[in-house]
């Protein structure tokens, strides 16, 4: 049976993550407050950021940059700005 959380990103009840995807306090906050759908949206944004900015995940500076953007996206309602990307009109 799926675990339900109140997703603070989507502002609704939704299926929660199956396991804690990140370590520590921020990982617990994501696990308790972010849905699978919102996490999937973040993963797409994160992939674009890594590719467009040529981030190196071995670099602590680049990991901190991603974490800062993840917190802003998931918890503060900010959209991630990706240079040269224009979303498709549906």
C-alpha positions as CSV (number, residue, x, y, z in Angstrom):
1,X,0.0,0.0,0.0
2,X,1.3,3.4,-0.9
3,X,2.3,5.9,1.7
4,X,0.4,9.2,1.5
5,X,1.9,12.5,2.5
6,X,0.7,16.1,2.3
7,X,3.1,17.4,-0.4
8,X,4.1,20.9,0.4
9,X,5.3,21.4,-3.2
10,X,2.0,20.4,-4.8
11,X,-0.2,21.5,-1.9
12,X,-2.2,18.3,-1.8
13,X,-2.2,14.8,-0.5
14,X,-0.3,12.4,-2.8
15,X,1.7,9.2,-2.8
16,X,4.9,9.6,-0.8
17,X,8.4,8.4,-1.6
18,X,9.1,4.7,-0.9
19,X,12.3,5.5,0.9
20,X,14.5,8.4,2.1
21,X,16.4,9.4,-1.0
22,X,18.8,11.8,0.7
23,X,20.8,11.5,4.0
24,X,20.3,13.6,7.1
25,X,17.8,16.2,8.1
26,X,17.1,17.4,4.6
27,X,16.5,13.8,3.5
28,X,14.0,13.3,6.3
29,X,12.2,16.6,5.4
30,X,11.9,15.5,1.8
31,X,10.7,12.0,2.8
32,X,8.0,13.5,5.1
33,X,6.8,16.4,2.9
34,X,7.4,15.7,-0.8
35,X,5.4,13.3,-3.1
36,X,6.7,11.0,-5.8
37,X,5.3,13.4,-8.4
38,X,7.1,16.5,-7.0
39,X,10.3,14.5,-6.6
40,X,10.1,13.4,-10.2
41,X,9.6,17.0,-11.3
42,X,12.7,17.9,-9.3
43,X,14.7,15.0,-10.8
44,X,14.0,16.4,-14.3
45,X,15.1,19.9,-13.3
46,X,18.2,18.5,-11.6
47,X,19.2,16.6,-14.7
48,X,18.8,19.7,-16.8
49,X,20.9,21.7,-14.3
50,X,23.6,19.1,-14.3
51,X,23.8,18.9,-18.1
52,X,23.5,22.6,-18.9
53,X,25.9,23.8,-16.2
54,X,28.2,20.8,-16.7
55,X,28.2,20.1,-12.9
56,X,30.5,17.7,-11.4
57,X,28.8,15.7,-8.6
58,X,32.2,14.9,-7.1
59,X,32.5,18.7,-6.4
60,X,31.2,19.7,-3.0
61,X,30.5,23.2,-4.4
62,X,28.3,21.7,-7.3
63,X,26.5,19.4,-4.8
64,X,25.7,22.4,-2.6
65,X,24.5,24.3,-5.6
66,X,22.1,21.5,-6.5
67,X,20.9,21.2,-2.9
68,X,20.2,25.0,-2.7
69,X,18.2,24.8,-5.9
70,X,16.3,21.7,-4.7
71,X,15.3,23.4,-1.5
72,X,14.2,26.5,-3.4
73,X,12.2,24.4,-5.9
74,X,10.5,21.9,-3.5
75,X,10.0,24.1,-0.4
76,X,10.1,27.7,-1.4
77,X,8.0,27.6,-4.7
78,X,10.8,29.0,-6.8
79,X,11.3,27.6,-10.3
80,X,14.7,26.5,-11.5
81,X,16.2,28.8,-14.2
82,X,18.0,26.8,-16.9
83,X,20.0,28.9,-19.3
84,X,18.7,28.5,-22.9
85,X,15.7,26.4,-22.0
86,X,12.2,27.4,-23.0
87,X,9.4,25.1,-21.9
88,X,7.1,23.7,-24.6
89,X,3.6,25.3,-24.9
90,X,1.0,22.6,-24.4
